[in-house]
Amino acid sequence: FFCAMAMAKTNNSVKSTLLQWRQSIHSNSPRKIRASTFRNVLLALTVLSIALWLRFALLMDSAGDDRRTNYSQDQAKISTISKNAKVPQHKKQTIPQNLIPKKSSTPKATVAYAVSLTSCGHTGSRSDPNLHEGAAVLQHSIYLSSHSNPASTSKYAHKLFAFVHPEAGKCSDIFSRLGYEVQIHDTPFNVSDIRGQFLKEHIVKSGCCGEKEYLKLYAYTLLDYPIVVHLDLDSLVLKPLDDLFDVMMESVDGLTDEGAVARSRIPVMFAEPIPKQVDAFFTRDYNMINPGHKHVGVQGGFLVVRPSLAAFEEYVSIVLEGNFKQGNGWGAKGYGGYFGAQQIQGI
């Protein structure tokens, strides 16, 4: 009704205005069009636009009601068909209980997880998000894959450690609050004691952290734990590492059924058999290799080792000897020419 009245009023206003214009045009004495005429035209066009818009809105609403009605009728038909249809019944499959692993209330062993902190990050302060966010996310991911988590199937509990360089001590409190046991360590050797001149000059500016990268060697000193996993702060544990731990926990004199199953599930390069005794697991970092170099460096962000003071001292003695040749790496055997070759990745 409003639309009809508005359109009628608009038509009358337009007709009146057009009549005035026609009389003005055919008059022998032209006269000026008054300002009120322009206002009438503008008002008429405005009212007409509103009327057309309201008419369009009413038409669309009516069409929407029709669509909703049709949709409700279709849904009612589908519901009726679903109720009357016969659904085939499948026999429920059950997994034999002897194939479902049962989690013991007592962990098989406690594995140490360690990280190294060489500095306070890019900002140089304890508030650097790369520190507290990375440490928190890594800590939680380890918990999710540990025996400590009731929802996890892992047989191994965990203990967290942080090897902190003295220069980073001021930003290590966040690690303590997250449950890491903080150990302040200097680099396990003095750079001035390195006998090889090339290594002595370049080790401090090689890789991400120079000689401080060797803080990771302290993983070998955690003798109270059968296995130590050293991770970088930008890593995540996505599932339990029990297969690796089962193989390393096997006795030297014989294999267990549990260990045999674990061995069959571990992918090994070149399909070589896994040694009878495994003292470490690592991965290669193929993204860092340079063309023409035979050997590929180790990914320093993931190391699984068996603690041993003998191994720790052996690595320190290799560094102090300094037999690193430019272009040919350690012992001139080709273990060089890639990022971190003078650090953990190469040694």
Disulfide bonds with the S-S distance in Angstrom:
Cys120-Cys171 2.10
Cys208-Cys209 2.43
